[in-house]
Amino acid sequence: MTHQVFANVAGVIIFISVIIAVSACIDITNQQGEPEESSIKINASQAIEIVKQDPVAVEYMSENFKRPDLRGNKTTLVQGFETNNSALQEDETYWKVEMMERTCACSGIKPLYVVESYVSPYTGEIANLTTGEVLESNYETEICASTACH
């Protein structure tokens, strides 16, 4: 009987030790892996507004964005980004902000005016901003589906 009690107590102690070890691993992963929601200070809507206030974006949009009904925005939380085929800050997390507007409401693949930017979700600082005109086929269907281009 004493051996059985000892075995049960030993089993419980081992089980609790495993739970503590697994919890510690999960905590370490959270500290080193994806950012926790509570540490993000800038949300997706704020990231869009930050980009809309950037002088380069303001100038480009005032010259090219004429039809709000043909406009679409997309924000995605991404790990790092590339520019000119070289990775920058690949260990950092950013909001990728894509704002675009079709050049016309006609059918077929048409050009899009695009403002693309990476915004820190912690500070709101813009890490990279580009503007340009690209064909719709260079973007995912889901991005511009809200503007009825596909």
Disulfide bonds with the S-S distance in Angstrom:
Cys104-Cys106 2.04
